[in-house]
Amino acid sequence: MTWISPSAKDADNAALEKRLWDAADQFRANSGLKSQEYSAPVLGLI
């Protein structure tokens, strides 16, 4: 197991969070679904 500094973990988590939000935004924009309809697939991916 490799030790990772807290700042590196925060940066990795922030990058992952940004990618997830960007993917959810693209999915929503291209699907024509309402928020109630696309939340289940997005949460399933997470």
N, C-alpha and C positions, 0 to 999 in steps of 0.2 A: 504494500500500500504506500502511496506517495503522499507526502504532506503538501497541501496547497494553502497558500496564505489567504487570510480572510479577504483581502482586497481582490485577489484573483478569483475567488469564489463569487464575490459580488459582481465582478465584471462578467463572468461567465453566466451568472443568473440573469443579469440585465440583458445580455445578448440573446439568451434563450427566450426571455420574456418578450423582447422586441420582435424576434422572429415569429413567435406564436401569435402576437397581436397582428403583425403584418399578414400572416397567413389567414387569420380569421377575417381580417378586413377584405382581403382579396376574395375569399370564399363568399362573403356576404355581398360584395359588389357584383360578382359575376353570377350569382345564383338567383337573384330576384326573390329570395326568401325573406320572410319577416324574422325578427329577432327570436321569437318563440320557436320558429321552425329550424333555425340553423344552430341554436345553442346546443342541442343534444349531440349532433355529430362533432362539433368542435370540442365539447367537453369529453366526448368519447376518445378523441385523439390525445387529449392531455392525460 
